[in-house]
Amino acid sequence: MTPLGFPLPRLLVLIFINAWLVASPLAADVTLPLPLSGPAYLLAEQAFTAYDQGDYATAITRSREVVRQRPDVIAPKRLLVLSLAGAGELDAAAETASGFIAEGDTDAELIAMRDRIQDQITAQAGATSPTPAAPRPKPDPAFQAADRAYRASAKGQHIQAAELARQAVKLAPGRIAYRRLLISALIASDQPQAAAEEASLALERWPGDGELLAFRADARQRQGDTAQALADYAAALNSPELTDSQARDWRLALADAAMAAHEPETALVALTELANLTTPRQESPAYDLDSRRGYALLALNCPEEALAALTQALAAQKLDRDGMLNAAYIAKRLALNTQAIDLFKAALADPVTESAPWDAQRRFEIRREVAELSRTWGAYASLSYGGVGLMPNAALQPAATSSGGKVLQAGMELYWRPPRIGFRNGRIVELFGRVFETLSHTQEQGQEVGATGPQTRQGALGIRWKPFTDYNLILEVGRLIKLGDQARSDWLLRAAISLGQGTDLRLAPSSWWQWQLYGEWVSYPETPQNLTNFEGRLGRSFRLTNPLDRLVVTPFLAVGGGYDDALETPEALGAGPGVNLRVWFREDADHAPRSYLDANLQYRFKLAGDDRAEGVFASLMLAW
């Protein structure tokens, strides 16, 4: 980036266009231009293009306006003279060149142009002998060093450009243009400290110069000295010779520096002033005011206004993929799920993503957001075997038994998330219906001690609520429906909480640590019965390679137990090793896998309490 916020490659494009003038019959070895930016840069680019195409009228108009905006830059002056000559207006070309020279432009090539044009005028007048040309001045070593500095910059040789610019400054210390050239080259060569020091020295000679202040601000910001950068940009904007172009450039730079300094109020003021400038914004396509306003408003905790600004930037095709992601997360935060899904998908489909792709894990995380936001219903089917403390899915709660032993149960559940309230930035409301049946109920000796089969079929209807975005706490109220003779009619009150890390699929690493903690309290007030369950796991997950790269194997150690006040020995605690296998499926380009099949097998040794804490524990669950 140039110190005024415009990409250096665009400036170099202009330099190469200007170099085309070498082939002109009226010019030889034309010196490259000093830096341009903003509207002046765009007008100069148009002027050079028009001259190249023989459209001298447009070249004259555009270059004349560039000269008005940036009288310190020599290249547009040369182009104006050449365009007038190309249009056949030799007298005007000679007068214009003479006027620039009379104003103090001692550029050797400009003088040479004037002399050659005067020669042509004399020749066309039929003079027998042309007016003797004014003696050509000897080459200026400082000028030549600066010219070579620009040529080095054009080749990306910024360190060499800085050395040549330093020579030009040493040979002509009174030329402010060479000081600016040196500072710009130092910034381009990633020497911000040296650039700031040179700018400070130059400001001692030219105090209050806006461009020098802006250069130093850019150098200081690159050093991380954002407070001083803000002060320099503010001082530059108070320059008495401030142009509209500079006002736009430096306010935009000030806004960026303010955001880097965590001063969004200052950034917002600068952006508001920038939007109110009279010059049409379409002349400055590099400006992305809406997205910057969006970030500032987001920092000020104004998400609605921030989203509106980012959406405007997206509509104008000025929002990059990171901006799309920011807008998507804001929309998610505001529970605008459809808009958030569209923005996440737009970020995934952005062409920049293809040319500079995110890694697999980053794309997966975005696709996980789409999958979660787009879910409106789901289902679970499970088989579970064990006595106590087996971690269920946080939603699917097996039916409670009123006696000890080992229980094998099968269950199914369907749930639905109502529109508007079903998913609000991680706060979830679901209506569910489920049914369980006991397939086997034995003591440790293997004898059947409880009812099994259809007579144990238990139904339930209810609602569950996850009230917090950042905490996986689930509150549930349901009504048990007696479907079999040995089932019960009762109310179900439940609170469950879980936390962990590494439980989702990961695509970047092939293995990672996984841990989980789960606890719940369940009450059947009419029976009455109260029980608790808990389990903790620590394991290492291993993702298999193709074609089974969606299969994760996790050996782990677990400790689990519970308390059931309906039993003679209510407490039970055990621990032991286990293994979990989970295969993920049902995914596409925009959605992470939305379903999985989970198999869990472990053996626990009793640590305390009832014997139901010891033995084999297993579960098989399909989550759709």
Buried (B, 14 or more C-beta within 10 A) or exposed (E): BBBBBBEBEBBBBBBEBBBBBEEBEBBEEBBBBBBBBBBBBBBBBBBBBBBEEEBBEBBBBBBBBBBEBBEEBBBBBBBBBBBBBBBEBBEBBBBBBBEBBEEEBEBBBBBBBBBBBBBBBBEEEEEEEEEEBEEEEEEBEBBBBBBBBBBBBBEEBBBBBBBBBBBBBEBBBEBBBBBBBBBBBBBBBEBBEBBBBBBEBBBEEBEEBBBBBBBBBBBBBBBEBBEBBBBBBBBBBEBEEEBBBBBBBBBBBBBBBBBBBEBBEBBBBBBBBBEEBEBEEEBBEBBBBBBBBBBBBBBBEBBEBBBBBBBBBBEBEBBBBEBBBBBBBBBBBBBBBEBBBBBBBBBBEBEEBEEEEBEEEBBBBBBBBBBBBBBEEBBBBBBBBBBBBBBBBBBBBBBBBEBBBBBBBBBBBBBBBEEEEBBBBBBBBBBBBBBBBBBBBBBEEEEEBBBBEEEBBBBBEBBBBBEEEEEBBBBBEBEBBEBBEBBBEBBBBBBBBBEBEBBBBBBEEEBBEBBBBBBBBBBBEEBEBBBBBBBBBBBEBBBBEEEEEBBBBBEBEBBBBBBBEBBEEBBBBBBBBBEBBBBBEEBEEBBBBBBBBBBBBBBBEBBEBBBBBBBBBBBBBBBB
